[in-house]
């Protein structure tokens, strides 16, 4: 494996890019069957997953997209689209591991609030808020 060329000196470089065309090592990785996925660590994978969603949800517009990362990001996008009907929102990594703060969808403190609610229910400290019957249509029972 060779080393990376100095990315900052290459035209069109952005620190957000995962691979940069013109760098011999990035070009080599981009040319592999997986587009460079095998070389990503957990943090880089999370960045790539999120970047793929930004790219494709933005109508294919990502100002600093580099051709070297397109195969990798396109593959990650397709996986996200296939997982969405199974309950995984596009942009969210479907595992319980590191995710950058911008990828979190739950409000801060929600998990603690849910845990406390469950503990209160276990202690019998619940409040009856009524029924959902008022929201049913006449056709439903």
C-alpha positions as CSV (number, residue, x, y, z in Angstrom):
1,X,0.0,0.0,0.0
2,X,1.4,3.4,-0.9
3,X,0.9,6.6,1.0
4,X,-1.6,9.3,0.2
5,X,-0.5,12.4,-1.8
6,X,-0.9,15.8,-0.1
7,X,-4.7,16.3,-0.6
8,X,-4.6,20.0,0.3
9,X,-2.5,20.7,-2.7
10,X,-4.8,19.0,-5.1
11,X,-7.5,20.9,-7.0
12,X,-11.0,20.8,-5.5
13,X,-9.9,19.3,-2.2
14,X,-12.4,19.5,0.8
15,X,-11.8,18.0,4.2
16,X,-15.3,16.4,4.1
17,X,-14.2,14.2,1.2
18,X,-13.4,10.6,2.0
19,X,-11.4,10.0,-1.2
20,X,-9.9,12.6,-3.4
21,X,-9.2,12.1,-7.2
22,X,-5.6,12.9,-8.1
23,X,-4.2,11.2,-5.0
24,X,-2.7,7.9,-6.1
25,X,-3.8,6.0,-3.0
26,X,-7.4,7.4,-3.2
27,X,-7.6,6.6,-6.9
28,X,-6.4,3.1,-6.2
29,X,-9.0,2.6,-3.5
30,X,-11.8,4.2,-5.6
31,X,-11.0,1.7,-8.4
32,X,-11.6,-1.4,-6.2
33,X,-14.9,-3.3,-6.5
34,X,-16.2,-1.8,-3.3
35,X,-15.1,1.8,-4.2
36,X,-12.9,2.0,-1.1
37,X,-15.4,0.8,1.6
38,X,-13.1,-1.8,2.9
39,X,-10.6,0.9,4.0
40,X,-13.0,2.8,6.2
41,X,-12.8,2.6,10.0
42,X,-16.0,3.0,12.0
43,X,-15.8,6.8,12.2
44,X,-15.1,7.1,8.5
45,X,-17.9,4.7,7.7
46,X,-20.4,6.8,9.7
47,X,-19.1,9.9,7.8
48,X,-19.5,8.1,4.5
49,X,-23.0,6.8,5.4
50,X,-24.1,10.4,6.3
51,X,-22.4,11.9,3.3
52,X,-24.2,9.5,0.9
53,X,-27.6,10.5,2.4
54,X,-26.7,14.2,2.1
55,X,-25.7,13.8,-1.5
56,X,-28.7,11.8,-2.7
57,X,-31.3,13.5,-0.6
58,X,-30.0,16.8,-1.9
59,X,-31.0,15.8,-5.4
60,X,-27.5,14.8,-6.3
61,X,-26.1,18.1,-5.2
62,X,-23.1,18.0,-2.9
63,X,-20.8,20.9,-3.7
64,X,-17.6,19.2,-2.6
65,X,-18.4,15.7,-4.0
66,X,-15.3,14.1,-5.6
67,X,-15.5,11.6,-8.4
68,X,-13.2,9.3,-6.4
69,X,-15.8,8.8,-3.6
70,X,-18.9,8.5,-5.9
71,X,-18.9,4.7,-6.2
72,X,-18.6,4.2,-2.5
73,X,-21.3,6.8,-1.7
74,X,-23.7,5.5,-4.4
75,X,-23.4,1.9,-2.9
76,X,-24.1,3.2,0.6
77,X,-27.1,5.2,-0.6
78,X,-28.6,2.1,-2.3
79,X,-28.2,0.2,1.0
80,X,-30.0,3.0,2.9
81,X,-32.9,3.0,0.4
82,X,-33.3,-0.8,0.8
83,X,-33.3,-0.5,4.6
84,X,-35.8,2.3,4.8
85,X,-38.9,0.1,4.2
86,X,-37.7,-2.1,7.1
87,X,-37.8,0.8,9.6
88,X,-34.4,2.4,9.3
89,X,-34.6,6.1,8.3
90,X,-32.3,7.2,5.5
91,X,-29.2,8.7,7.1
92,X,-29.3,6.6,10.2
93,X,-26.8,3.8,10.6
94,X,-28.8,0.6,11.4
95,X,-26.7,-0.5,14.3
96,X,-26.2,0.7,17.9
97,X,-22.8,2.2,17.6
98,X,-21.1,5.6,17.1
99,X,-23.0,8.2,15.2
100,X,-22.0,11.9,14.8
101,X,-24.4,14.3,16.7
102,X,-25.9,15.5,13.4
103,X,-27.2,12.0,12.7
104,X,-29.1,11.6,15.9
105,X,-32.9,12.0,15.5
106,X,-34.2,11.6,19.0
107,X,-34.4,14.7,21.2
108,X,-31.7,14.8,23.9
109,X,-32.8,13.1,27.1
110,X,-35.5,11.0,25.4
111,X,-34.0,7.7,26.4
112,X,-33.6,8.7,30.0
113,X,-37.2,10.0,30.0
114,X,-38.5,6.7,28.6
115,X,-36.5,4.7,31.2
116,X,-37.9,6.8,34.0
117,X,-41.5,6.3,32.6
118,X,-41.0,2.6,32.5
119,X,-39.6,2.6,36.1
120,X,-42.6,4.7,37.3
121,X,-45.0,2.2,35.6
122,X,-43.2,-0.7,37.4
123,X,-43.8,1.2,40.7
124,X,-47.5,1.7,39.8
125,X,-47.0,5.4,39.5
126,X,-49.0,5.9,36.3
127,X,-51.7,8.4,35.2
128,X,-54.6,7.3,33.1
129,X,-54.8,9.7,30.2
130,X,-57.9,8.0,28.8
131,X,-58.6,6.1,25.6
132,X,-57.8,6.6,21.9
133,X,-61.4,5.8,21.0
134,X,-62.2,9.4,20.3
135,X,-59.7,9.3,17.4
136,X,-61.2,6.3,15.7
137,X,-63.3,6.6,12.5
138,X,-66.7,5.1,12.5
139,X,-65.5,2.2,10.3
140,X,-62.9,1.0,12.8
141,X,-63.5,-1.0,16.0
